[in-house]
Amino acid sequence: MFFFLDGPTRPERSTLRRHSLGLILHIIGEYERNGGPVTNSELEWQVVHAPHYFRQLWLADRKAIAYEVPAAFRVCDSFWQQFCLHQFVAHAIETLLYAVLEVLSTEPSGVPVDQICSRLIAEEFRSEIRDIAGKNCENPRMLLATLGIQSKPSASFCRGKQAEVGLLHARSEFKTAKEVPSNAGKAAARAVLTLATLYSKWRAADNEAFAFVTANAGNELSAGRVLPYLDEWLSTTSSWQTALEKLIGDCVIDQHDSVMYEKRNLESCWLHRQERKIIRDQDYDPPSRSSRQGNAIRILSDIGLLDSSSDVYRLTADGRKLLNKISTQ
């Protein structure tokens, strides 16, 4: 029933579920084969982000190897890659929200957006970008240049960056998004660093799953809607002040208001407007959203397809037998 193996026909949704579960078995089997234990503490990164997004297995802090998706699972895997991409986009935008609220925490009467941004781009912001990008980036154009971007990326450029900037690369989303600094300026810097890397990989991606998500996301903050904001960073007149004002105004404050009104939940807002000022209502920490793969793995263990008796996940004989069956169908 869990894998929908015995039905006379297989609806697309059930096939994708079966392939998602098959990918879990295959990924854990590949970790086992390569001597890298899968543990609960890093489950999301090891089983979801590393193989699906970066096409790598994360074996240790300084070791990652290539992961090859079985042909039968490639369509399903491409949508998991989009899940990871949109986790990174959401994390960057929500980190900006966190940074805005940190600035407002000491200003109970509120601050205009332009002043919020001018405070965010002080020395902590610039030093964090310098530490990660490797050089001073006085404006967004200079940051994009550190990724080799001089004009709007082409599809071939994006493919090259996806291959080049892997899991353990100094500029990877893993490095910039795994933790959020407590300092507002540094948090804002991590957000723009993440967005710049995503821009280099996905602005012109010729990926069917990416195109499908973009076409069906409507007005939501999908990658296909957010990344074009960075086109303006290529201008010789771009500045961090104008870049953050646009991102925070459109993707943080306007989006916050839109979501709150849609949910009719105006009593649980994180901020509100009063004339030209933005006023903080409550704190916010960017969440690490679960893919629910952890729950699926525990079920796979419960039904005897995975062994977790030594606090490390491994395939059982039944798990290998089932994986072989579904990966050839």
N, C-alpha and C positions, 0 to 999 in steps of 0.2 A: 504493500500500500504506500509506503513512504517513497519508494522509487518509481511507482506506477509502471511496474514491469509487465503485468499480466492483462492489462486492458486491451480490448480489440482494436482501439485506436488511441492515439496519444495526442491530446490537445497540446498546442504550442506551449501553454503555461506549464503543463505537467512535464513536458520534455525539458524545458529550461530548468525546472526544479530538479529533475533527475540529473541533468548535466552539472548543475551547481553542486549537488552532493557528490557526484563523480569527481569533480575538480578538487573538492576537499580531500577525498581519498587519495587522489593522484598526487596532490601537493604534499600531503603528509608522508606518503610513500617515498617521494623524491627526497624529502628532508632525511628520512631514515636511511635511504641509500647513500646519501652524501655525508652522513655523520653529523647532521645538525638537528639537535633535539627541538621539538615544538613544545613550548611551555605555555601555561595559562597566562603568565605575566606579559608576554609579548604576542599573544595569539592573533590579534587584529593585524599587526604589522607583518608577522611571519606568514600567515595563511591568506591574508587578503591583499594588503597594499604591496608587499614585496613581489609576489608572483604575478598578480593580475595587472598592477599598474607599471611596475618597473621591470617585469619579466625576469625577476631574479629571485633566488632563495637567499634569505638572510640567515647565515650560519653563525655569525658572531659579530661583535662590534666593528671589526675591521675586515670582515670576510663575507663576500656575497658571490654567488655563481649564477650563471644563466639558467633560466627555467624555460623549457619548451612545452607549450600547451598541446595536448593530444588533438589531432585533427577533428575528431568528433565533437570536441567541446569548444571549438574556437568561437562560434557565434555567442555562446553563453559567456565565455571569458571576455569577449569584447564589451559586453554590457557591464560586467564586473569592473572592467577598467574604467568605464564611464562613472560608475558608482564612486570609485576612488578619486577620480578627477574632481567630481563635484563635492566630495568631502573636502578636498584641498581648497576649492573655491569658497565654500561655505566657511571653512576655518579662517581664511584670510579676511573675509568680510566681517565675521564675528569677532576676530581679533581687533579690527578697527573699532568695532562697537565697544569692546572692552577698554581700548585705549581712550576713547572719547569719555566714557564714564569715569575713568580714573582721573582725567583732567577735571571733570565736573565735580568730583567728590569733595574738593576743597572750595567749591564755589556754589553755595546753596541758592544764591539768587540767579544762577545761570550765566552762560557765556555765549556770545555769538559764534557762529561756525568759523568765521575767519580767524578769530582769536584762539579757538580750540586748535586749529591747524597750526597756527604760528607757535603755539606752545609744544605741540607734538614734534615739530621738526627742529628742535633745539639740539644741543650737542649729543645727548644720548642716542637720538635717532641717527644722526650722521655717523657716530662712532660705531654703532651696531652694523650699519650698512658697510662701513669701511672694513670692519673686522671680517665680515662674511664675503663681501665682494672683492676684497683684496686691494681696494684703492678708494680714494675720496670720490664721492659721487655728488657733486654740488647740485645736480638736477636730475630728473628722471631719464633724460636722454643719455647721460653719462652712465647710469646704471644699466640701461639696455645695451649700451656699447660693451660693457664687460661680458655680456653674453654673445657678443659678435653681431648684435642687431643694429643695423644702420638704416634700415627701411622696413616696412611691414613684412613680416616673414612670409616666405613662400611655403608651399606644401613640402617641397624637398628639404627646405631648411628645418621645418618642424620635425620631419622624420629623422633628420640627422641629430637634432637636439634630444629627441626621445631616446635615441641609441646612445648618445654621448653622456648625458646627465643621468647617471644611474643612481641606485639607492644610496651608495656611500660617497657619491660625488659631493664636493664641498658646497655646491649650489643646489643640491637636490631638495625637493619639497620635504623629504624625510628630515633633512637637517634643519630647515627653517620653520617647519610646522609642528614638529614633535612636541615642542615645549613652548609655552608663552611666558616671556619674561614678566616680572611683576612691575617693571618700570614702563610707564605709558609710552614714552618715546621709543624705547627698544621694541615694545610690542608692535607699534605702528611700523617700525622698520622691518620686522619679520613679516608683516602682512604684505608690504610692497615688494619685498624680496621674493616671497612665494608667488605673488601675482606676476612678477617679471619672468620667473622661470616657467610658469604655466603659459605665459604669452609666447615664449620662445618655442614651446612644444606643441601648442594647440591653436594658435591664432588662425592658421590656414590648414588645419589638419584634414587630410583626405581620408577620413575614417567613417565608415557607414554608420556605426553606432553613435559616433559624435554627431553626425548630421541628423540622425533620427531623434536624438534627445533634443537638439537645438530646435528642430521643427515642431516638436510636441511640447516644449516647455512653456510656451506662451510668454507671459510677462514675468515668470519666475526668474530668479537670478542664476540662470544656467551659465556655464562657461561661455557658450556662444553669445550670450548677452553681455557678460561682464568684461571679457577680454578686449573687445573693441574699444573700451575706455582708454586702453593703453596706447592706442594709435596716436593720441594727442601727445604722448610722452616723447614722440619722435620729433616734435617741433623744436626748432632752435630757440623758441621763446618759452618753452615749458619750464615750470618751476615746481618745487615740492609743494609750495603753498597752493598753487592752482590745481595741481594734481590731486592733493588730498581734499581740497574743498569740493571738487567734483565727485570723487569717490564717496566721501563721507556724506555729502548732501544727497546724492542719488541712491547709493547702494546701502547706506546705513540708515540715515534719518528718514528719507522718503519711504524706503522699504519697510522700516520698522512701523511707520504710521499705517502703511497699506495693510500689513499683516494684522496689526491690532484692530483696525476697522473691519477687516474681513472676518476676523474671529469674534468681533463684537466684545472684545475683552479689554476695554480701556482702563480697567482698574488694575491690570497687571503689566502696565507698560514699564519699560526701563528708562524712558526719557519722554519729555514732552516739550512743545514749543510754547513760548510766551513772548509775543511780539517778535523781536529778532533774536531772542536768546533761546538756548537749549538748556533745559533743566533736568538734572538727574533725578530719577524716581527710585531706582534700586540698582544693586550691583549685578554684574553679569560675568560669568566665566565661560569662555568658549568650550563647549562640550566635546568630548571624543565620542561621536555617535557610533553605536554598535551596528555592525553589518548583520547581526543575528547569526553569524557563522559559529560563534561560540556555543549558542544553544543547539545548533545543528550538530556540532561536533560531540556535544554531550549526549545527544540522542543516538548518534552513530556508535558511541561507546556503549550506551545502554543496550543496544540491540546486537552487540557483539561484533561490530565491524571494525572498531578501534579498540586498542588496549591502552588504558591510562593508569595501570596499576602502579607504575614507578614514577608517577607525576610527569611522565613524558608520553606523548601520543605516538602510537605505532599501529600499523595495519595488522589485523589478525588474518589468519588463513581465509576466513570467510570474506573479509574485506577485500583481499586481493582477488579472490575468485569473482566477486561481484564487480569490482573495478574492471577486470578483464572483459566481463560480459558486456557492460554498458558502454565501454570505450570503443567497442567494435560494431555497435549497432547504429 
